[in-house]
């Protein structure tokens, strides 16, 4: 009995561990499966097939669970895409689209610069440098006209010379069929009149009247134009001085871009050592 117990004890000390081999193989196959699924999310069907075959060759010498012939050579035309995860077709298409967008944005900017040059020449020829200003921004071309160049104090009817300015500007806008906004601004001095109960009313009426003169040009599309009034609430200078209030009383004409600048690519963060 003692001998039997001893043999039985030895048997328990040396348990059969052969089950670890298929278990390890199963874990390896699961790892390979998840890697393939992750990679295939950014690859087309052809590249996915190449990836599956490459893993089969690497792990099983070409004999997989479906007993595929061993080994299966990779397509020589796709070595980088399959093994080294190079740029996919989607990445290349995206780069081409970004390049075309950058070219279109550049062309649009050049067109706006030409329009700005024409306006600057007109301002210089008519000695309007103290009344008109132009600025090229990310949103488009902004033209700022001080109110004394367009209207008499407290009024919204345009001066005769202001109508000439609006007509010249409209002619320049015809070759540039873009969206245009006309915005009226005032200072913070209260106004109480029957026709203009507030600065809101005055700023809106001035922008609308200027817009109407622009649209007398039949070459412009009214659907692309809009007018609004901001009253006294968007000053560009202090209202504490006469000079500041004069700058705040203005009409802004914005020729808006059709395209937005593409976002700049962010370099990848360095890997942690």
KENUGU-400276 format. One record per residue (C-alpha): residue number from 1; x negated, y negated, z negated. Coordinates in Angstrom, 3 decimals, decimal comma. Example, Ala and Ser with C-alpha at 12.3 -4.5 7.8 and 13.67 -1.06 7.14 Angstrom:
# residues 2
PT    k        px        py        pz
PT    1   -12,300     4,500    -7,800
PT    2   -13,670     1,060    -7,140
***
This chain:
# residues 273
PT    k        px        py        pz
PT    1     0,000     0,000     0,000
PT    2    -2,849    -2,339    -0,782
PT    3    -4,406    -1,764     2,592
PT    4    -1,149    -2,420     4,377
PT    5    -0,672    -5,679     2,495
PT    6    -4,148    -6,733     3,398
PT    7    -3,615    -6,038     7,092
PT    8    -0,331    -7,889     6,940
PT    9    -2,048   -10,888     5,375
PT   10    -4,700   -10,962     8,048
PT   11    -1,992   -10,858    10,670
PT   12    -0,413   -14,019     9,227
PT   13    -3,749   -15,848     9,160
PT   14    -4,238   -15,271    12,913
PT   15    -0,903   -16,357    14,376
PT   16    -0,419   -16,233    18,098
PT   17    -1,014   -19,800    19,424
PT   18    -0,663   -19,029    23,106
PT   19     2,516   -21,120    23,186
PT   20     0,365   -24,269    23,005
PT   21    -0,831   -23,794    26,572
PT   22     2,567   -24,096    28,331
PT   23     3,513   -26,814    25,828
PT   24     0,461   -28,885    26,799
PT   25     1,198   -28,278    30,489
PT   26     4,757   -29,488    29,928
PT   27     3,540   -32,684    28,247
PT   28     1,111   -33,297    31,108
PT   29     3,866   -32,848    33,671
PT   30     6,164   -35,221    31,767
PT   31     3,405   -37,839    31,644
PT   32     2,826   -37,486    35,367
PT   33     6,568   -37,753    36,010
PT   34     6,893   -41,028    34,094
PT   35     3,851   -42,462    35,859
PT   36     5,344   -41,548    39,239
PT   37     8,737   -43,037    38,325
PT   38     7,102   -46,280    37,179
PT   39     4,986   -46,553    40,310
PT   40     7,860   -45,672    42,630
PT   41     9,919   -48,613    41,387
PT   42     7,693   -50,856    43,526
PT   43     7,043   -48,476    46,423
PT   44     9,017   -47,308    49,413
PT   45     9,988   -43,702    50,099
PT   46     6,945   -42,916    52,219
PT   47     4,527   -44,155    49,609
PT   48     6,471   -42,336    46,901
PT   49     6,023   -39,045    48,784
PT   50     2,313   -39,672    49,082
PT   51     2,093   -40,392    45,365
PT   52     3,915   -37,164    44,466
PT   53     1,596   -35,104    46,635
PT   54    -1,509   -36,756    45,233
PT   55    -0,431   -35,964    41,666
PT   56     0,366   -32,406    42,678
PT   57    -3,124   -31,967    44,115
PT   58    -4,769   -33,551    41,080
PT   59    -2,843   -31,560    38,460
PT   60    -2,158   -28,213    40,097
PT   61    -4,526   -27,903    43,019
PT   62    -1,604   -28,344    45,405
PT   63     0,678   -25,625    43,998
PT   64     3,621   -27,272    42,302
PT   65     6,872   -25,999    40,910
PT   66     8,188   -25,549    44,433
PT   67     5,057   -23,670    45,542
PT   68     3,943   -26,238    48,081
PT   69     0,887   -25,213    50,122
PT   70    -2,442   -26,301    48,631
PT   71    -3,906   -28,784    49,044
PT   72    -1,899   -31,413    50,957
PT   73    -4,145   -34,126    52,438
PT   74    -3,116   -37,731    52,007
PT   75    -2,175   -39,923    54,923
PT   76    -5,483   -41,599    55,881
PT   77    -3,595   -44,744    56,888
PT   78    -2,392   -45,286    53,307
PT   79    -5,357   -44,611    51,011
PT   80    -5,285   -47,899    49,156
PT   81    -1,530   -48,120    48,737
PT   82    -1,239   -44,599    47,336
PT   83    -4,226   -44,251    45,039
PT   84    -5,239   -47,793    44,174
PT   85    -1,892   -49,509    43,959
PT   86    -2,725   -52,241    46,474
PT   87    -0,249   -54,885    47,650
PT   88     3,112   -53,498    48,648
PT   89     5,108   -54,550    51,690
PT   90     7,336   -56,615    49,397
PT   91     4,285   -58,448    48,042
PT   92     3,052   -59,209    51,560
PT   93     6,504   -60,366    52,655
PT   94     6,712   -62,618    49,595
PT   95     3,330   -64,131    50,361
PT   96     4,403   -64,833    53,932
PT   97     7,614   -66,469    52,713
PT   98     5,696   -68,629    50,241
PT   99     3,285   -69,669    52,980
PT  100     6,139   -70,671    55,281
PT  101     7,810   -72,586    52,438
PT  102     4,604   -74,468    51,681
PT  103     4,263   -75,423    55,347
PT  104     7,886   -76,617    55,461
PT  105     7,443   -78,652    52,271
PT  106     4,277   -80,206    53,678
PT  107     6,055   -81,178    56,899
PT  108     8,952   -82,684    54,964
PT  109     6,527   -84,706    52,843
PT  110     4,807   -86,020    55,962
PT  111     8,175   -87,064    57,427
PT  112     9,034   -88,944    54,226
PT  113     5,636   -90,641    54,297
PT  114     6,325   -91,847    57,844
PT  115     9,673   -93,254    56,746
PT  116     7,998   -94,917    53,778
PT  117     5,423   -96,486    56,122
PT  118     8,183   -97,937    58,313
PT  119     9,895   -99,397    55,261
PT  120     6,631  -100,836    53,931
PT  121     5,966  -102,486    57,291
PT  122     9,462  -104,006    57,259
PT  123     8,963  -105,277    53,710
PT  124     5,655  -106,882    54,640
PT  125     6,956  -108,424    57,859
PT  126     9,900  -110,010    56,034
PT  127     7,982  -111,005    52,909
PT  128    10,155  -108,854    50,631
PT  129     7,386  -107,422    48,474
PT  130     8,780  -109,018    45,328
PT  131    12,287  -107,631    45,955
PT  132    11,818  -104,172    47,459
PT  133     9,638  -101,268    46,385
PT  134     9,208   -97,712    47,665
PT  135     7,967   -94,660    45,799
PT  136     7,457   -91,064    46,948
PT  137     8,429   -88,640    44,183
PT  138     9,012   -84,905    43,774
PT  139    12,720   -85,534    44,424
PT  140    12,201   -87,593    47,563
PT  141    11,687   -91,201    48,658
PT  142    13,024   -93,825    46,243
PT  143    13,753   -97,372    47,461
PT  144    14,371   -99,960    44,734
PT  145    16,066  -103,245    45,697
PT  146    16,436  -106,006    43,115
PT  147    19,964  -107,355    42,881
PT  148    19,004  -110,934    43,808
PT  149    18,032  -109,627    47,259
PT  150    21,545  -108,270    47,761
PT  151    24,077  -110,127    45,618
PT  152    24,741  -113,418    43,928
PT  153    24,789  -113,357    40,136
PT  154    27,772  -111,446    38,745
PT  155    29,112  -110,600    42,217
PT  156    29,306  -107,451    44,338
PT  157    29,755  -108,985    47,808
PT  158    26,571  -108,575    49,809
PT  159    24,666  -111,591    51,089
PT  160    24,333  -111,957    54,895
PT  161    20,592  -111,270    54,732
PT  162    21,315  -108,215    52,569
PT  163    23,604  -106,808    55,243
PT  164    20,750  -107,159    57,733
PT  165    18,470  -105,236    55,372
PT  166    21,034  -102,453    54,959
PT  167    21,499  -102,171    58,728
PT  168    17,737  -101,957    59,303
PT  169    17,467   -99,300    56,634
PT  170    20,339   -97,323    58,157
PT  171    18,588   -97,294    61,539
PT  172    15,466   -95,893    59,895
PT  173    17,501   -93,164    58,195
PT  174    19,070   -91,837    61,401
PT  175    16,040   -89,666    62,362
PT  176    16,012   -88,252    58,809
PT  177    19,362   -86,482    58,239
PT  178    18,934   -85,929    54,516
PT  179    21,092   -86,424    51,462
PT  180    21,088   -90,032    50,265
PT  181    22,285   -91,421    46,946
PT  182    22,921   -95,106    46,245
PT  183    22,870   -96,026    42,552
PT  184    23,706   -99,393    41,020
PT  185    22,144  -100,649    37,761
PT  186    22,670  -103,761    35,618
PT  187    21,083  -105,386    32,586
PT  188    22,703  -105,250    29,153
PT  189    24,304  -108,681    29,234
PT  190    28,062  -108,076    28,773
PT  191    30,376  -109,093    31,582
PT  192    34,081  -109,791    31,092
PT  193    35,884  -110,665    34,303
PT  194    39,176  -109,670    35,787
PT  195    37,486  -107,923    38,730
PT  196    34,635  -106,460    36,628
PT  197    35,690  -105,634    33,066
PT  198    32,275  -104,072    32,324
PT  199    28,804  -103,545    33,705
PT  200    29,934  -100,067    34,767
PT  201    32,434  -101,581    37,170
PT  202    29,911  -104,051    38,565
PT  203    27,224  -101,415    39,140
PT  204    29,652   -99,034    40,860
PT  205    31,099  -101,692    43,142
PT  206    27,656  -102,891    44,212
PT  207    26,487   -99,396    45,105
PT  208    29,671   -98,669    47,043
PT  209    29,452  -101,922    49,006
PT  210    25,836  -101,234    49,943
PT  211    26,773   -97,691    50,959
PT  212    29,573   -98,945    53,205
PT  213    27,170  -101,168    55,141
PT  214    24,757   -98,258    55,605
PT  215    27,532   -96,071    56,999
PT  216    28,518   -98,671    59,589
PT  217    25,785   -96,926    61,579
PT  218    27,560   -94,120    63,418
PT  219    24,398   -92,051    63,573
PT  220    24,609   -91,241    59,863
PT  221    26,663   -88,400    58,398
PT  222    28,893   -89,743    55,578
PT  223    29,031   -86,247    54,046
PT  224    25,381   -86,603    53,074
PT  225    25,862   -89,916    51,239
PT  226    27,103   -90,683    47,738
PT  227    27,340   -93,756    45,523
PT  228    27,391   -94,107    41,754
PT  229    26,935   -96,712    39,026
PT  230    24,809   -96,390    35,897
PT  231    25,649   -99,715    34,294
PT  232    23,037  -100,854    31,791
PT  233    22,071   -97,411    30,524
PT  234    19,025   -96,595    32,666
PT  235    16,714   -99,616    32,307
PT  236    13,211   -99,665    33,759
PT  237    12,096  -102,632    31,657
PT  238    12,950  -104,327    28,401
PT  239    16,182  -106,317    28,315
PT  240    14,649  -108,683    25,758
PT  241    13,161  -110,978    28,423
PT  242    14,585  -112,609    31,561
PT  243    11,902  -110,873    33,643
PT  244    12,835  -107,470    32,239
PT  245    16,552  -108,013    32,798
PT  246    15,854  -109,052    36,398
PT  247    14,061  -105,725    37,012
PT  248    16,948  -103,787    35,513
PT  249    19,503  -105,378    37,849
PT  250    18,846  -103,282    40,925
PT  251    20,175  -100,859    43,532
PT  252    18,271   -97,640    44,111
PT  253    18,478   -95,716    47,388
PT  254    17,102   -92,174    47,116
PT  255    16,387   -90,099    50,232
PT  256    16,340   -86,606    48,744
PT  257    14,190   -83,678    49,767
PT  258    15,819   -80,615    51,287
PT  259    13,092   -78,323    49,952
PT  260    11,580   -77,886    46,541
PT  261     7,871   -77,302    46,129
PT  262     7,098   -73,595    45,613
PT  263     5,933   -72,680    42,112
PT  264     2,208   -72,300    41,748
PT  265     1,098   -68,763    41,013
PT  266    -0,150   -68,230    37,479
PT  267    -3,435   -66,299    37,203
PT  268    -3,147   -63,087    35,211
PT  269    -4,214   -63,247    31,588
PT  270    -7,601   -61,664    30,872
PT  271    -7,421   -58,179    29,466
PT  272    -8,221   -57,756    25,796
PT  273   -11,598   -56,149    25,257
***
